[in-house]
Amino acid sequence: MGNFVSSLTVFFEDPFWVGVYERQDGEKYEASRIVFGHEPKDNEVYEFMLRNWNKLKFSPAVEADAVSQKSISPKRMNRLINRQLSANGVGTKAQQALKLQYEQSKLERKASSRQKREEEKDRQFELRKMKRKEKHKGH
């Protein structure tokens, strides 16, 4: 395990409050989207993360720039933190990762619905065959 960096951004995406948890391990970047509903308080977000950490569904890994471990002056760190706090929304990497996750779940849904449709078709066909047999049994 290399350099591990993570962040949670909570913002309002009409009509719900949404959180995006981003994590980067070396060159591997993943994101997870969390819908809160009403505006969560800090302690609610913390409790949610503690309770549901293992249930989070992360996007497939996207290649990212390696995290550098440079020493940053306290003033610059403060400026960076304030800039991130004032920024709205999610970074483009997170958007790409979430889009990838959405596409993957869409494909899974399509495959499962196709399979259900085929099974239903087969079941209907078997029913029709049985009805035909029953019809001809009496003759």
N, CA, C and O atoms as CSV, one atom per row, in Angstrom:
chain,resi,resn,atom,element,x,y,z
A,1,MET,N,N,0.836,-1.175,0.000
A,1,MET,CA,C,0.000,0.000,0.000
A,1,MET,C,C,0.882,1.240,0.000
A,1,MET,O,O,1.767,1.377,0.844
A,2,GLY,N,N,0.645,2.129,-0.931
A,2,GLY,CA,C,1.466,3.322,-1.063
A,2,GLY,C,C,0.902,4.485,-0.277
A,2,GLY,O,O,0.409,4.322,0.839
A,3,ASN,N,N,0.980,5.661,-0.873
A,3,ASN,CA,C,0.441,6.866,-0.254
A,3,ASN,C,C,-1.071,6.861,-0.396
A,3,ASN,O,O,-1.599,6.797,-1.506
A,4,PHE,N,N,-1.756,6.927,0.716
A,4,PHE,CA,C,-3.213,6.854,0.703
A,4,PHE,C,C,-3.787,8.222,1.056
A,4,PHE,O,O,-3.458,8.787,2.100
A,5,VAL,N,N,-4.647,8.757,0.183
A,5,VAL,CA,C,-5.284,10.053,0.400
A,5,VAL,C,C,-6.775,9.868,0.210
A,5,VAL,O,O,-7.209,9.206,-0.733
A,6,SER,N,N,-7.566,10.454,1.108
A,6,SER,CA,C,-9.014,10.355,0.943
A,6,SER,C,C,-9.657,11.665,1.341
A,6,SER,O,O,-9.102,12.434,2.125
A,7,SER,N,N,-10.855,11.912,0.780
A,7,SER,CA,C,-11.597,13.117,1.137
A,7,SER,C,C,-13.084,12.866,0.945
A,7,SER,O,O,-13.494,12.058,0.113
A,8,LEU,N,N,-13.876,13.571,1.728
A,8,LEU,CA,C,-15.331,13.482,1.641
A,8,LEU,C,C,-15.848,14.888,1.398
A,8,LEU,O,O,-15.566,15.799,2.176
A,9,THR,N,N,-16.608,15.070,0.318
A,9,THR,CA,C,-17.189,16.352,-0.021
A,9,THR,C,C,-18.702,16.223,0.051
A,9,THR,O,O,-19.281,15.355,-0.602
A,10,VAL,N,N,-19.342,17.071,0.831
A,10,VAL,CA,C,-20.801,17.067,0.941
A,10,VAL,C,C,-21.309,18.359,0.306
A,10,VAL,O,O,-20.827,19.445,0.628
A,11,PHE,N,N,-22.283,18.239,-0.595
A,11,PHE,CA,C,-22.823,19.412,-1.276
A,11,PHE,C,C,-24.292,19.185,-1.602
A,11,PHE,O,O,-24.794,18.064,-1.524
A,12,PHE,N,N,-24.967,20.260,-1.965
A,12,PHE,CA,C,-26.397,20.184,-2.292
A,12,PHE,C,C,-26.550,19.986,-3.790
A,12,PHE,O,O,-26.095,20.805,-4.588
A,13,GLU,N,N,-27.199,18.884,-4.161
A,13,GLU,CA,C,-27.483,18.586,-5.569
A,13,GLU,C,C,-28.989,18.416,-5.629
A,13,GLU,O,O,-29.521,17.360,-5.285
A,14,ASP,N,N,-29.669,19.460,-6.068
A,14,ASP,CA,C,-31.124,19.551,-5.989
A,14,ASP,C,C,-31.805,18.241,-6.338
A,14,ASP,O,O,-31.541,17.745,-7.433
A,15,PRO,N,N,-32.628,17.647,-5.548
A,15,PRO,CA,C,-33.252,18.097,-4.301
A,15,PRO,C,C,-32.616,17.491,-3.049
A,15,PRO,O,O,-33.188,17.621,-1.966
A,16,PHE,N,N,-31.445,16.827,-3.154
A,16,PHE,CA,C,-30.871,16.144,-2.002
A,16,PHE,C,C,-29.468,16.648,-1.680
A,16,PHE,O,O,-28.809,17.290,-2.498
A,17,TRP,N,N,-29.038,16.336,-0.472
A,17,TRP,CA,C,-27.646,16.547,-0.086
A,17,TRP,C,C,-26.883,15.275,-0.429
A,17,TRP,O,O,-27.308,14.169,-0.097
A,18,VAL,N,N,-25.764,15.450,-1.091
A,18,VAL,CA,C,-24.990,14.323,-1.604
A,18,VAL,C,C,-23.560,14.428,-1.081
A,18,VAL,O,O,-23.010,15.520,-0.939
A,19,GLY,N,N,-22.980,13.278,-0.800
A,19,GLY,CA,C,-21.579,13.232,-0.412
A,19,GLY,C,C,-20.808,12.402,-1.417
A,19,GLY,O,O,-21.299,11.382,-1.901
A,20,VAL,N,N,-19.611,12.837,-1.726
A,20,VAL,CA,C,-18.741,12.063,-2.610
A,20,VAL,C,C,-17.474,11.757,-1.836
A,20,VAL,O,O,-16.730,12.656,-1.445
A,21,TYR,N,N,-17.244,10.469,-1.621
A,21,TYR,CA,C,-16.042,10.034,-0.920
A,21,TYR,C,C,-15.030,9.612,-1.970
A,21,TYR,O,O,-15.285,8.706,-2.763
A,22,GLU,N,N,-13.884,10.271,-1.970
A,22,GLU,CA,C,-12.831,9.985,-2.941
A,22,GLU,C,C,-11.639,9.402,-2.199
A,22,GLU,O,O,-11.266,9.885,-1.130
A,23,ARG,N,N,-11.043,8.355,-2.772
A,23,ARG,CA,C,-9.834,7.804,-2.170
A,23,ARG,C,C,-8.832,7.499,-3.272
A,23,ARG,O,O,-9.186,7.054,-4.363
A,24,GLN,N,N,-7.569,7.754,-2.949
A,24,GLN,CA,C,-6.498,7.518,-3.910
A,24,GLN,C,C,-5.389,6.775,-3.199
A,24,GLN,O,O,-4.896,7.202,-2.155
A,25,ASP,N,N,-5.011,5.659,-3.783
A,25,ASP,CA,C,-3.930,4.845,-3.237
A,25,ASP,C,C,-2.879,4.711,-4.325
A,25,ASP,O,O,-3.024,3.902,-5.242
A,26,GLY,N,N,-1.834,5.495,-4.224
A,26,GLY,CA,C,-0.808,5.492,-5.264
A,26,GLY,C,C,-1.387,6.038,-6.560
A,26,GLY,O,O,-1.761,7.208,-6.636
A,27,GLU,N,N,-1.461,5.181,-7.587
A,27,GLU,CA,C,-2.009,5.615,-8.876
A,27,GLU,C,C,-3.430,5.126,-9.088
A,27,GLU,O,O,-3.966,5.240,-10.190
A,28,LYS,N,N,-4.043,4.587,-8.054
A,28,LYS,CA,C,-5.405,4.052,-8.154
A,28,LYS,C,C,-6.372,5.026,-7.483
A,28,LYS,O,O,-6.228,5.332,-6.299
A,29,TYR,N,N,-7.363,5.513,-8.244
A,29,TYR,CA,C,-8.326,6.498,-7.745
A,29,TYR,C,C,-9.730,5.912,-7.828
A,29,TYR,O,O,-10.111,5.368,-8.865
A,30,GLU,N,N,-10.509,6.018,-6.741
A,30,GLU,CA,C,-11.872,5.508,-6.704
A,30,GLU,C,C,-12.764,6.535,-6.021
A,30,GLU,O,O,-12.299,7.326,-5.200
A,31,ALA,N,N,-14.057,6.517,-6.367
A,31,ALA,CA,C,-15.008,7.441,-5.751
A,31,ALA,C,C,-16.301,6.698,-5.450
A,31,ALA,O,O,-16.645,5.718,-6.111
A,32,SER,N,N,-17.003,7.184,-4.443
A,32,SER,CA,C,-18.296,6.616,-4.072
A,32,SER,C,C,-19.255,7.757,-3.795
A,32,SER,O,O,-18.883,8.750,-3.169
A,33,ARG,N,N,-20.486,7.619,-4.260
A,33,ARG,CA,C,-21.502,8.670,-4.096
A,33,ARG,C,C,-22.475,8.241,-3.015
A,33,ARG,O,O,-22.953,7.107,-3.013
A,34,ILE,N,N,-22.768,9.151,-2.093
A,34,ILE,CA,C,-23.660,8.877,-0.974
A,34,ILE,C,C,-24.773,9.921,-0.997
A,34,ILE,O,O,-24.488,11.118,-1.014
A,35,VAL,N,N,-26.028,9.495,-0.999
A,35,VAL,CA,C,-27.153,10.422,-0.960
A,35,VAL,C,C,-27.651,10.491,0.481
A,35,VAL,O,O,-28.044,9.477,1.059
A,36,PHE,N,N,-27.630,11.704,1.061
A,36,PHE,CA,C,-28.037,11.876,2.447
A,36,PHE,C,C,-29.510,12.253,2.589
A,36,PHE,O,O,-30.132,11.905,3.593
A,37,GLY,N,N,-30.075,12.943,1.628
A,37,GLY,CA,C,-31.453,13.417,1.760
A,37,GLY,C,C,-31.431,14.810,2.344
A,37,GLY,O,O,-31.104,15.770,1.645
A,38,HIS,N,N,-31.779,14.942,3.638
A,38,HIS,CA,C,-31.746,16.247,4.292
A,38,HIS,C,C,-30.296,16.628,4.599
A,38,HIS,O,O,-29.398,15.789,4.528
A,39,GLU,N,N,-30.079,17.900,4.942
A,39,GLU,CA,C,-28.719,18.365,5.210
A,39,GLU,C,C,-28.162,17.673,6.447
A,39,GLU,O,O,-28.705,17.821,7.542
A,40,PRO,N,N,-27.076,16.918,6.276
A,40,PRO,CA,C,-26.526,16.188,7.426
A,40,PRO,C,C,-25.633,17.083,8.282
A,40,PRO,O,O,-24.944,17.967,7.773
A,41,LYS,N,N,-25.659,16.842,9.572
A,41,LYS,CA,C,-24.737,17.533,10.482
A,41,LYS,C,C,-23.412,16.763,10.459
A,41,LYS,O,O,-23.352,15.621,10.003
A,42,ASP,N,N,-22.367,17.402,10.954
A,42,ASP,CA,C,-21.041,16.780,10.936
A,42,ASP,C,C,-21.034,15.432,11.644
A,42,ASP,O,O,-20.466,14.461,11.145
A,43,ASN,N,N,-21.672,15.382,12.818
A,43,ASN,CA,C,-21.654,14.121,13.560
A,43,ASN,C,C,-22.471,13.039,12.846
A,43,ASN,O,O,-22.148,11.857,12.962
A,44,GLU,N,N,-23.526,13.420,12.110
A,44,GLU,CA,C,-24.313,12.447,11.341
A,44,GLU,C,C,-23.476,11.861,10.208
A,44,GLU,O,O,-23.540,10.662,9.934
A,45,VAL,N,N,-22.701,12.705,9.560
A,45,VAL,CA,C,-21.822,12.240,8.479
A,45,VAL,C,C,-20.782,11.278,9.049
A,45,VAL,O,O,-20.510,10.228,8.468
A,46,TYR,N,N,-20.211,11.644,10.179
A,46,TYR,CA,C,-19.194,10.806,10.818
A,46,TYR,C,C,-19.779,9.452,11.212
A,46,TYR,O,O,-19.172,8.413,10.950
A,47,GLU,N,N,-20.954,9.461,11.838
A,47,GLU,CA,C,-21.606,8.207,12.234
A,47,GLU,C,C,-21.958,7.360,11.013
A,47,GLU,O,O,-21.801,6.139,11.026
A,48,PHE,N,N,-22.436,8.023,9.960
A,48,PHE,CA,C,-22.773,7.299,8.726
A,48,PHE,C,C,-21.549,6.588,8.174
A,48,PHE,O,O,-21.620,5.422,7.785
A,49,MET,N,N,-20.420,7.299,8.141
A,49,MET,CA,C,-19.198,6.705,7.595
A,49,MET,C,C,-18.731,5.534,8.467
A,49,MET,O,O,-18.259,4.524,7.947
A,50,LEU,N,N,-18.861,5.667,9.780
A,50,LEU,CA,C,-18.449,4.574,10.665
A,50,LEU,C,C,-19.327,3.341,10.474
A,50,LEU,O,O,-18.823,2.218,10.431
A,51,ARG,N,N,-20.640,3.547,10.358
A,51,ARG,CA,C,-21.573,2.423,10.248
A,51,ARG,C,C,-21.566,1.777,8.868
A,51,ARG,O,O,-21.688,0.558,8.749
A,52,ASN,N,N,-21.424,2.590,7.828
A,52,ASN,CA,C,-21.622,2.091,6.464
A,52,ASN,C,C,-20.351,2.018,5.639
A,52,ASN,O,O,-20.424,1.864,4.420
A,53,TRP,N,N,-19.204,2.123,6.261
A,53,TRP,CA,C,-17.941,2.119,5.512
A,53,TRP,C,C,-17.826,0.896,4.618
A,53,TRP,O,O,-17.448,1.021,3.453
A,54,ASN,N,N,-18.147,-0.289,5.141
A,54,ASN,CA,C,-17.965,-1.513,4.362
A,54,ASN,C,C,-19.063,-1.695,3.323
A,54,ASN,O,O,-18.940,-2.570,2.465
A,55,LYS,N,N,-20.131,-0.905,3.367
A,55,LYS,CA,C,-21.220,-1.025,2.394
A,55,LYS,C,C,-21.065,-0.074,1.214
A,55,LYS,O,O,-21.829,-0.162,0.253
A,56,LEU,N,N,-20.094,0.832,1.266
A,56,LEU,CA,C,-19.909,1.793,0.181
A,56,LEU,C,C,-19.518,1.079,-1.104
A,56,LEU,O,O,-18.670,0.187,-1.101
A,57,LYS,N,N,-20.150,1.484,-2.205
A,57,LYS,CA,C,-19.811,0.902,-3.507
A,57,LYS,C,C,-18.944,1.903,-4.250
A,57,LYS,O,O,-19.387,2.989,-4.623
A,58,PHE,N,N,-17.703,1.509,-4.452
A,58,PHE,CA,C,-16.760,2.395,-5.119
A,58,PHE,C,C,-16.757,2.150,-6.617
A,58,PHE,O,O,-17.058,1.055,-7.092
A,59,SER,N,N,-16.412,3.186,-7.336
A,59,SER,CA,C,-16.302,3.083,-8.785
A,59,SER,C,C,-15.113,2.194,-9.121
A,59,SER,O,O,-14.240,1.971,-8.282
A,60,PRO,N,N,-15.081,1.688,-10.352
A,60,PRO,CA,C,-13.875,0.963,-10.767
A,60,PRO,C,C,-12.669,1.914,-10.704
A,60,PRO,O,O,-12.816,3.121,-10.894
A,61,ALA,N,N,-11.508,1.375,-10.442
A,61,ALA,CA,C,-10.316,2.200,-10.268
A,61,ALA,C,C,-9.965,2.937,-11.553
A,61,ALA,O,O,-9.986,2.364,-12.642
A,62,VAL,N,N,-9.646,4.209,-11.408
A,62,VAL,CA,C,-9.222,5.061,-12.513
A,62,VAL,C,C,-7.776,5.439,-12.251
A,62,VAL,O,O,-7.384,5.657,-11.105
A,63,GLU,N,N,-6.986,5.515,-13.308
A,63,GLU,CA,C,-5.588,5.875,-13.133
A,63,GLU,C,C,-5.484,7.333,-12.714
A,63,GLU,O,O,-6.154,8.195,-13.283
A,64,ALA,N,N,-4.651,7.610,-11.726
A,64,ALA,CA,C,-4.498,8.965,-11.218
A,64,ALA,C,C,-3.028,9.294,-11.059
A,64,ALA,O,O,-2.170,8.412,-11.070
A,65,ASP,N,N,-2.755,10.569,-10.913
A,65,ASP,CA,C,-1.388,11.003,-10.660
A,65,ASP,C,C,-0.977,10.541,-9.280
A,65,ASP,O,O,-1.790,10.544,-8.355
A,66,ALA,N,N,0.260,10.148,-9.133
A,66,ALA,CA,C,0.762,9.710,-7.828
A,66,ALA,C,C,0.760,10.889,-6.861
A,66,ALA,O,O,1.036,12.025,-7.248
A,67,VAL,N,N,0.449,10.609,-5.613
A,67,VAL,CA,C,0.422,11.649,-4.595
A,67,VAL,C,C,1.844,11.912,-4.147
A,67,VAL,O,O,2.579,10.988,-3.798
A,68,SER,N,N,2.223,13.166,-4.158
A,68,SER,CA,C,3.584,13.494,-3.748
A,68,SER,C,C,3.585,13.880,-2.278
A,68,SER,O,O,2.632,14.481,-1.783
A,69,GLN,N,N,4.637,13.538,-1.600
A,69,GLN,CA,C,4.764,13.824,-0.179
A,69,GLN,C,C,5.726,14.999,0.019
A,69,GLN,O,O,6.790,14.835,0.615
A,70,LYS,N,N,5.360,16.168,-0.473
A,70,LYS,CA,C,6.186,17.351,-0.266
A,70,LYS,C,C,5.749,18.020,1.018
A,70,LYS,O,O,4.584,17.941,1.407
A,71,SER,N,N,6.687,18.677,1.673
A,71,SER,CA,C,6.297,19.433,2.855
A,71,SER,C,C,5.701,20.762,2.383
A,71,SER,O,O,6.284,21.452,1.547
A,72,ILE,N,N,4.541,21.106,2.925
A,72,ILE,CA,C,3.851,22.328,2.528
A,72,ILE,C,C,3.820,23.254,3.735
A,72,ILE,O,O,3.571,22.826,4.862
A,73,SER,N,N,4.078,24.522,3.477
A,73,SER,CA,C,4.083,25.481,4.581
A,73,SER,C,C,2.674,25.603,5.173
A,73,SER,O,O,1.693,25.424,4.452
A,74,PRO,N,N,2.561,25.897,6.439
A,74,PRO,CA,C,1.247,25.987,7.088
A,74,PRO,C,C,0.320,27.009,6.436
A,74,PRO,O,O,-0.886,26.782,6.332
A,75,LYS,N,N,0.885,28.132,5.997
A,75,LYS,CA,C,0.036,29.146,5.355
A,75,LYS,C,C,-0.528,28.629,4.036
A,75,LYS,O,O,-1.706,28.824,3.738
A,76,ARG,N,N,0.324,27.964,3.242
A,76,ARG,CA,C,-0.141,27.412,1.974
A,76,ARG,C,C,-1.187,26.325,2.221
A,76,ARG,O,O,-2.187,26.245,1.508
A,77,MET,N,N,-0.951,25.490,3.234
A,77,MET,CA,C,-1.906,24.436,3.580
A,77,MET,C,C,-3.253,25.059,3.939
A,77,MET,O,O,-4.301,24.571,3.515
A,78,ASN,N,N,-3.221,26.144,4.728
A,78,ASN,CA,C,-4.457,26.836,5.101
A,78,ASN,C,C,-5.183,27.355,3.871
A,78,ASN,O,O,-6.401,27.217,3.760
A,79,ARG,N,N,-4.437,27.955,2.943
A,79,ARG,CA,C,-5.042,28.468,1.714
A,79,ARG,C,C,-5.678,27.345,0.906
A,79,ARG,O,O,-6.787,27.488,0.392
A,80,LEU,N,N,-4.957,26.210,0.796
A,80,LEU,CA,C,-5.493,25.065,0.056
A,80,LEU,C,C,-6.782,24.549,0.692
A,80,LEU,O,O,-7.744,24.233,-0.008
A,81,ILE,N,N,-6.793,24.466,2.004
A,81,ILE,CA,C,-7.983,23.980,2.710
A,81,ILE,C,C,-9.148,24.930,2.494
A,81,ILE,O,O,-10.265,24.493,2.217
A,82,ASN,N,N,-8.896,26.226,2.618
A,82,ASN,CA,C,-9.970,27.209,2.409
A,82,ASN,C,C,-10.488,27.170,0.981
A,82,ASN,O,O,-11.689,27.313,0.752
A,83,ARG,N,N,-9.596,26.978,0.024
A,83,ARG,CA,C,-10.000,26.900,-1.379
A,83,ARG,C,C,-10.884,25.677,-1.607
A,83,ARG,O,O,-11.885,25.755,-2.318
A,84,GLN,N,N,-10.515,24.551,-1.005
A,84,GLN,CA,C,-11.313,23.337,-1.158
A,84,GLN,C,C,-12.659,23.475,-0.474
A,84,GLN,O,O,-13.665,22.980,-0.983
A,85,LEU,N,N,-12.695,24.144,0.675
A,85,LEU,CA,C,-13.959,24.326,1.380
A,85,LEU,C,C,-14.905,25.242,0.617
A,85,LEU,O,O,-16.121,25.051,0.643
A,86,SER,N,N,-14.341,26.239,-0.065
A,86,SER,CA,C,-15.201,27.174,-0.790
A,86,SER,C,C,-15.625,26.634,-2.156
A,86,SER,O,O,-16.617,27.090,-2.724
A,87,ALA,N,N,-14.886,25.675,-2.676
A,87,ALA,CA,C,-15.223,25.113,-3.993
A,87,ALA,C,C,-16.510,24.305,-3.895
A,87,ALA,O,O,-16.722,23.570,-2.930
A,88,ASN,N,N,-17.366,24.447,-4.904
A,88,ASN,CA,C,-18.616,23.684,-4.947
A,88,ASN,C,C,-18.442,22.478,-5.851
A,88,ASN,O,O,-17.677,22.512,-6.815
A,89,GLY,N,N,-19.161,21.415,-5.528
A,89,GLY,CA,C,-19.219,20.276,-6.428
A,89,GLY,C,C,-18.061,19.318,-6.274
A,89,GLY,O,O,-17.329,19.326,-5.284
A,90,VAL,N,N,-17.928,18.506,-7.280
A,90,VAL,CA,C,-16.984,17.405,-7.250
A,90,VAL,C,C,-15.980,17.582,-8.365
A,90,VAL,O,O,-16.302,18.123,-9.423
A,91,GLY,N,N,-14.764,17.127,-8.128
A,91,GLY,CA,C,-13.725,17.213,-9.150
A,91,GLY,C,C,-14.035,16.321,-10.339
A,91,GLY,O,O,-14.854,15.408,-10.242
A,92,THR,N,N,-13.388,16.583,-11.442
A,92,THR,CA,C,-13.665,15.834,-12.656
A,92,THR,C,C,-13.268,14.371,-12.528
A,92,THR,O,O,-13.909,13.513,-13.134
A,93,LYS,N,N,-12.232,14.063,-11.761
A,93,LYS,CA,C,-11.852,12.660,-11.577
A,93,LYS,C,C,-12.981,11.906,-10.903
A,93,LYS,O,O,-13.315,10.785,-11.287
A,94,ALA,N,N,-13.571,12.540,-9.883
A,94,ALA,CA,C,-14.689,11.901,-9.184
A,94,ALA,C,C,-15.859,11.712,-10.131
A,94,ALA,O,O,-16.521,10.675,-10.105
A,95,GLN,N,N,-16.117,12.707,-10.966
A,95,GLN,CA,C,-17.213,12.592,-11.929
A,95,GLN,C,C,-16.960,11.437,-12.890
A,95,GLN,O,O,-17.875,10.673,-13.197
A,96,GLN,N,N,-15.739,11.306,-13.361
A,96,GLN,CA,C,-15.404,10.215,-14.272
A,96,GLN,C,C,-15.572,8.870,-13.591
A,96,GLN,O,O,-16.124,7.936,-14.172
A,97,ALA,N,N,-15.093,8.774,-12.357
A,97,ALA,CA,C,-15.180,7.514,-11.631
A,97,ALA,C,C,-16.630,7.146,-11.354
A,97,ALA,O,O,-17.014,5.985,-11.498
A,98,LEU,N,N,-17.443,8.130,-10.956
A,98,LEU,CA,C,-18.857,7.860,-10.685
A,98,LEU,C,C,-19.602,7.508,-11.965
A,98,LEU,O,O,-20.497,6.662,-11.949
A,99,LYS,N,N,-19.244,8.142,-13.060
A,99,LYS,CA,C,-19.865,7.825,-14.346
A,99,LYS,C,C,-19.545,6.383,-14.726
A,99,LYS,O,O,-20.412,5.663,-15.220
A,100,LEU,N,N,-18.306,5.962,-14.497
A,100,LEU,CA,C,-17.897,4.594,-14.779
A,100,LEU,C,C,-18.708,3.613,-13.932
A,100,LEU,O,O,-19.156,2.576,-14.422
A,101,GLN,N,N,-18.892,3.960,-12.641
A,101,GLN,CA,C,-19.681,3.106,-11.753
A,101,GLN,C,C,-21.125,3.026,-12.233
A,101,GLN,O,O,-21.730,1.954,-12.220
A,102,TYR,N,N,-21.679,4.167,-12.658
A,102,TYR,CA,C,-23.055,4.213,-13.160
A,102,TYR,C,C,-23.206,3.337,-14.401
A,102,TYR,O,O,-24.167,2.575,-14.511
A,103,GLU,N,N,-22.265,3.443,-15.328
A,103,GLU,CA,C,-22.309,2.644,-16.552
A,103,GLU,C,C,-22.218,1.151,-16.226
A,103,GLU,O,O,-22.908,0.333,-16.834
A,104,GLN,N,N,-21.370,0.807,-15.272
A,104,GLN,CA,C,-21.205,-0.594,-14.893
A,104,GLN,C,C,-22.502,-1.141,-14.292
A,104,GLN,O,O,-22.920,-2.248,-14.632
A,105,SER,N,N,-23.133,-0.383,-13.411
A,105,SER,CA,C,-24.390,-0.855,-12.813
A,105,SER,C,C,-25.498,-0.908,-13.859
A,105,SER,O,O,-26.385,-1.757,-13.782
A,106,LYS,N,N,-25.449,-0.006,-14.834
A,106,LYS,CA,C,-26.432,-0.011,-15.918
A,106,LYS,C,C,-26.309,-1.299,-16.737
A,106,LYS,O,O,-27.315,-1.919,-17.084
A,107,LEU,N,N,-25.071,-1.694,-17.043
A,107,LEU,CA,C,-24.846,-2.934,-17.782
A,107,LEU,C,C,-25.325,-4.145,-16.994
A,107,LEU,O,O,-25.920,-5.067,-17.552
A,108,GLU,N,N,-25.055,-4.135,-15.675
A,108,GLU,CA,C,-25.512,-5.243,-14.832
A,108,GLU,C,C,-27.042,-5.329,-14.820
A,108,GLU,O,O,-27.608,-6.418,-14.909
A,109,ARG,N,N,-27.702,-4.174,-14.710
A,109,ARG,CA,C,-29.175,-4.155,-14.729
A,109,ARG,C,C,-29.705,-4.683,-16.050
A,109,ARG,O,O,-30.652,-5.469,-16.077
A,110,LYS,N,N,-29.093,-4.251,-17.148
A,110,LYS,CA,C,-29.530,-4.718,-18.469
A,110,LYS,C,C,-29.406,-6.227,-18.583
A,110,LYS,O,O,-30.319,-6.899,-19.063
A,111,ALA,N,N,-28.269,-6.759,-18.139
A,111,ALA,CA,C,-28.032,-8.202,-18.229
A,111,ALA,C,C,-29.043,-8.968,-17.382
A,111,ALA,O,O,-29.590,-9.973,-17.837
A,112,SER,N,N,-29.298,-8.512,-16.162
A,112,SER,CA,C,-30.237,-9.235,-15.295
A,112,SER,C,C,-31.655,-9.142,-15.835
A,112,SER,O,O,-32.400,-10.119,-15.761
A,113,SER,N,N,-32.051,-7.985,-16.379
A,113,SER,CA,C,-33.412,-7.870,-16.926
A,113,SER,C,C,-33.555,-8.727,-18.189
A,113,SER,O,O,-34.614,-9.305,-18.433
A,114,ARG,N,N,-32.491,-8.806,-18.983
A,114,ARG,CA,C,-32.522,-9.656,-20.170
A,114,ARG,C,C,-32.690,-11.115,-19.763
A,114,ARG,O,O,-33.469,-11.849,-20.372
A,115,GLN,N,N,-31.962,-11.532,-18.735
A,115,GLN,CA,C,-32.049,-12.908,-18.265
A,115,GLN,C,C,-33.445,-13.202,-17.727
A,115,GLN,O,O,-34.002,-14.266,-18.000
A,116,LYS,N,N,-34.017,-12.267,-16.962
A,116,LYS,CA,C,-35.372,-12.464,-16.439
A,116,LYS,C,C,-36.380,-12.572,-17.580
A,116,LYS,O,O,-37.289,-13.401,-17.540
A,117,ARG,N,N,-36.211,-11.733,-18.587
A,117,ARG,CA,C,-37.114,-11.741,-19.740
A,117,ARG,C,C,-37.049,-13.080,-20.457
A,117,ARG,O,O,-38.079,-13.641,-20.831
A,118,GLU,N,N,-35.822,-13.598,-20.650
A,118,GLU,CA,C,-35.651,-14.900,-21.308
A,118,GLU,C,C,-36.283,-16.018,-20.482
A,118,GLU,O,O,-36.943,-16.904,-21.026
A,119,GLU,N,N,-36.074,-15.969,-19.157
A,119,GLU,CA,C,-36.662,-16.992,-18.284
A,119,GLU,C,C,-38.186,-16.957,-18.350
A,119,GLU,O,O,-38.835,-18.003,-18.380
A,120,GLU,N,N,-38.749,-15.768,-18.371
A,120,GLU,CA,C,-40.208,-15.625,-18.456
A,120,GLU,C,C,-40.714,-16.155,-19.794
A,120,GLU,O,O,-41.759,-16.803,-19.855
A,121,LYS,N,N,-39.975,-15.878,-20.863
A,121,LYS,CA,C,-40.349,-16.371,-22.187
A,121,LYS,C,C,-40.360,-17.898,-22.208
A,121,LYS,O,O,-41.291,-18.514,-22.727
A,122,ASP,N,N,-39.304,-18.505,-21.633
A,122,ASP,CA,C,-39.221,-19.967,-21.564
A,122,ASP,C,C,-40.364,-20.547,-20.736
A,122,ASP,O,O,-40.949,-21.566,-21.104
A,123,ARG,N,N,-40.679,-19.896,-19.622
A,123,ARG,CA,C,-41.761,-20.363,-18.762
A,123,ARG,C,C,-43.100,-20.321,-19.502
A,123,ARG,O,O,-43.891,-21.260,-19.417
A,124,GLN,N,N,-43.344,-19.236,-20.219
A,124,GLN,CA,C,-44.583,-19.100,-20.997
A,124,GLN,C,C,-44.654,-20.180,-22.083
A,124,GLN,O,O,-45.717,-20.751,-22.329
A,125,PHE,N,N,-43.518,-20.454,-22.729
A,125,PHE,CA,C,-43.481,-21.458,-23.774
A,125,PHE,C,C,-43.820,-22.837,-23.196
A,125,PHE,O,O,-44.601,-23.592,-23.776
A,126,GLU,N,N,-43.210,-23.152,-22.029
A,126,GLU,CA,C,-43.502,-24.433,-21.372
A,126,GLU,C,C,-44.977,-24.545,-21.008
A,126,GLU,O,O,-45.578,-25.610,-21.150
A,127,LEU,N,N,-45.553,-23.450,-20.540
A,127,LEU,CA,C,-46.985,-23.452,-20.215
A,127,LEU,C,C,-47.827,-23.752,-21.456
A,127,LEU,O,O,-48.765,-24.548,-21.410
A,128,ARG,N,N,-47.474,-23.102,-22.557
A,128,ARG,CA,C,-48.222,-23.334,-23.802
A,128,ARG,C,C,-48.103,-24.784,-24.247
A,128,ARG,O,O,-49.085,-25.385,-24.682
A,129,LYS,N,N,-46.879,-25.357,-24.136
A,129,LYS,CA,C,-46.682,-26.760,-24.503
A,129,LYS,C,C,-47.545,-27.676,-23.634
A,129,LYS,O,O,-48.181,-28.602,-24.135
A,130,MET,N,N,-47.560,-27.406,-22.327
A,130,MET,CA,C,-48.347,-28.235,-21.416
A,130,MET,C,C,-49.839,-28.130,-21.734
A,130,MET,O,O,-50.560,-29.126,-21.685
A,131,LYS,N,N,-50.292,-26.929,-22.058
A,131,LYS,CA,C,-51.709,-26.746,-22.395
A,131,LYS,C,C,-52.064,-27.528,-23.657
A,131,LYS,O,O,-53.123,-28.151,-23.733
A,132,ARG,N,N,-51.168,-27.489,-24.650
A,132,ARG,CA,C,-51.414,-28.245,-25.888
A,132,ARG,C,C,-51.503,-29.728,-25.596
A,132,ARG,O,O,-52.390,-30.409,-26.112
A,133,LYS,N,N,-50.579,-30.250,-24.760
A,133,LYS,CA,C,-50.595,-31.666,-24.405
A,133,LYS,C,C,-51.894,-32.028,-23.696
A,133,LYS,O,O,-52.504,-33.053,-23.997
A,134,GLU,N,N,-52.318,-31.183,-22.749
A,134,GLU,CA,C,-53.556,-31.436,-22.008
A,134,GLU,C,C,-54.740,-31.466,-22.953
A,134,GLU,O,O,-55.656,-32.271,-22.782
A,135,LYS,N,N,-54.728,-30.604,-23.938
A,135,LYS,CA,C,-55.827,-30.518,-24.908
A,135,LYS,C,C,-55.956,-31.811,-25.711
A,135,LYS,O,O,-57.063,-32.271,-25.990
A,136,HIS,N,N,-54.814,-32.392,-26.079
A,136,HIS,CA,C,-54.823,-33.578,-26.921
A,136,HIS,C,C,-54.896,-34.892,-26.147
A,136,HIS,O,O,-55.062,-35.946,-26.761
A,137,LYS,N,N,-54.781,-34.863,-24.842
A,137,LYS,CA,C,-54.793,-36.088,-24.024
A,137,LYS,C,C,-56.137,-36.814,-24.126
A,137,LYS,O,O,-56.176,-38.044,-24.177
A,138,GLY,N,N,-57.209,-36.075,-24.154
A,138,GLY,CA,C,-58.538,-36.687,-24.131
A,138,GLY,C,C,-58.902,-37.398,-25.407
A,138,GLY,O,O,-59.843,-38.192,-25.380
A,139,HIS,N,N,-58.240,-37.183,-26.520
A,139,HIS,CA,C,-58.634,-37.752,-27.825
A,139,HIS,C,C,-58.148,-39.118,-28.039
A,139,HIS,O,O,-58.407,-39.708,-29.088
